[in-house]
Amino acid sequence: MTASWPVDLDGVTESVVTTLGPNDRWNVAALGLHASASDDVVFARTWGRTRTWRNFRERGEGYVQLTTDPVDFAEAAMTVREEDEPVLSSADAWVRVEVEERASGTDGGTEWVEWTLTPIESAVEHRTVPTTNRAYYAVVEATVAASRLDVPEYDTQTLRDRIDYFESVVERCGGEREREAFAVVRERVGSE
């Protein structure tokens, strides 16, 4: 049985993915979904030998979750988090996907694998009216900059300047959850 994505995807959509690990707990990680309006293929890349990479290889599936909760996203991107259940309570929608390796390579000394994500089950948990909160997007961008701090091809000071800028956006525009999320980022990258 094939399911479909519960939303139209185009460009890169940030999501949270849970994958079942060897300890029978669900690893929570950030995952960028790459999609094009011109075809139905959705793919994602894992960078390095992460838990998500291992679980995709060993289990062949996971749960992609669309959430706008900044703390869940920051923890997924910046920490090792495990759960007893595959779907987070903050998920507005989720898609159980089958994954298949479609390409692999090395970029800047880091191995990557590109996975085709095929929906096999999906649900919409919460219907929300979209709003634009600059602080939420600042948290997302800060996690991207933070993930590149140890990559030699990126200038560390430029990345730290970006993180500082995004922190100022959170301070000006964010609510309690965005500030809590940025505390997760700051704890992981320090305040050099």
C-alpha positions in Angstrom: 0.0 0.0 0.0 1.4 3.4 -0.9 0.5 6.6 0.9 1.2 10.1 -0.1 2.8 13.2 1.4 0.2 15.1 3.5 1.5 18.4 2.1 3.0 19.7 -1.2 6.8 19.7 -1.0 9.0 21.9 -3.1 12.6 23.0 -2.5 14.1 21.9 0.8 11.6 21.4 3.7 13.1 20.9 7.2 11.7 18.0 9.1 12.3 15.8 12.1 12.9 12.1 11.4 12.7 9.2 13.9 14.5 5.9 13.1 14.5 2.8 15.2 17.9 2.0 16.6 19.4 -1.3 17.8 18.3 -0.5 21.4 14.6 -0.5 20.2 14.3 3.3 20.8 13.5 5.9 18.2 16.4 8.3 17.4 15.3 11.8 16.7 17.2 13.9 14.1 16.7 16.8 11.7 16.3 15.9 8.1 16.0 18.1 5.0 13.5 16.9 2.5 14.4 17.7 -1.1 11.6 17.8 -3.6 10.7 19.3 -6.9 7.4 20.4 -8.2 8.2 18.7 -11.5 8.3 15.2 -10.2 7.1 13.1 -7.2 10.5 12.1 -5.9 11.4 13.2 -2.4 14.9 12.5 -1.2 17.2 13.3 1.8 20.9 13.2 2.5 22.6 11.9 5.6 26.1 13.3 6.3 28.6 11.0 7.9 28.0 7.8 9.8 25.2 9.1 11.9 22.5 7.2 13.8 20.0 8.1 11.1 22.4 6.7 8.4 22.9 3.5 10.3 19.2 3.0 11.1 18.2 3.8 7.5 20.7 1.1 6.3 19.7 -1.5 8.8 15.9 -0.9 9.0 15.1 0.7 5.6 12.5 3.0 7.1 11.7 5.9 9.4 9.0 8.4 10.4 9.3 11.9 8.8 7.5 14.5 10.9 6.4 18.0 10.0 6.5 20.2 13.1 6.9 23.8 13.9 8.0 23.3 17.5 11.4 25.0 17.7 12.6 23.0 20.7 11.9 19.7 19.1 13.6 20.9 16.0 16.7 22.2 17.8 17.0 19.1 19.9 16.7 16.9 16.8 19.4 18.9 15.1 21.8 19.5 18.0 21.5 16.6 20.5 21.2 12.9 20.8 17.5 12.3 21.6 15.7 9.0 21.8 12.0 8.3 22.4 9.9 5.3 23.1 7.4 6.1 20.3 8.1 7.1 16.7 5.8 10.1 16.4 6.4 13.2 18.5 3.5 14.9 20.1 4.4 18.1 18.3 4.1 16.6 14.9 1.4 18.3 12.8 1.7 15.5 10.3 3.9 12.4 9.9 4.8 10.1 7.1 6.2 6.6 7.6 8.7 6.2 4.8 10.6 3.4 3.1 14.1 4.5 2.2 16.4 3.3 -0.6 19.9 4.5 -1.3 20.0 6.4 -4.6 23.5 7.9 -4.6 26.5 8.4 -2.3 29.8 10.3 -2.3 32.2 12.5 -0.4 32.1 16.2 0.0 34.7 18.1 1.9 36.0 14.8 3.4 32.5 13.9 4.7 30.7 10.9 3.3 27.1 11.4 2.3 24.3 9.1 1.2 21.2 10.3 -0.7 18.0 8.3 0.1 14.8 8.2 -1.8 11.9 8.5 0.6 8.7 6.6 -0.4 5.6 7.2 1.8 4.0 4.0 3.1 1.7 5.5 5.7 0.8 9.0 6.7 -1.5 11.1 9.0 -2.3 14.6 9.7 -2.5 15.1 13.5 -3.1 18.9 13.7 -4.4 21.4 11.2 -2.8 24.8 11.9 -3.1 28.2 10.4 0.3 29.1 9.2 2.1 32.1 10.8 5.5 33.6 10.1 7.7 33.9 13.1 11.2 35.1 12.2 12.6 33.6 15.4 11.6 30.0 14.5 13.4 30.3 11.1 16.4 31.9 12.9 16.6 28.8 15.1 16.5 26.6 12.0 19.3 28.6 10.3 21.4 28.6 13.5 21.3 24.8 13.6 22.5 24.7 10.0 25.4 27.1 10.8 26.2 25.1 13.9 26.3 21.8 12.0 29.0 23.2 9.8 31.3 24.5 12.6 33.7 21.5 12.3 33.7 21.3 8.5 37.1 22.6 7.2 35.5 24.1 4.0 33.5 26.7 6.2 35.0 29.6 8.0 34.4 29.2 11.7 34.2 32.9 12.5 31.7 33.5 9.7 29.5 30.7 11.1 29.8 32.0 14.7 28.8 35.5 13.5 25.7 34.0 11.8 24.8 32.2 15.0 25.2 35.4 17.0 23.0 37.2 14.5 20.3 34.5 14.6 20.4 34.7 18.4 19.7 38.4 18.2 16.7 37.7 16.0 15.4 35.2 18.5 15.8 37.7 21.3 13.9 40.4 19.3 11.2 38.3 17.7 10.9 35.0 19.7 8.6 33.7 22.3 9.4 31.3 25.1 9.8 28.2 22.9 12.1 29.9 20.5 14.3 31.1 23.3 14.3 27.7 24.9 15.3 26.2 21.5 18.1 28.7 21.0 19.4 27.8 24.5 19.8 24.2 23.1 21.9 25.6 20.2 24.0 27.8 22.4 24.7 25.0 24.8 26.0 22.8 22.0 28.2 25.5 20.3 29.3 27.5 23.3 29.6 31.3 23.3 33.1 31.8 22.0 
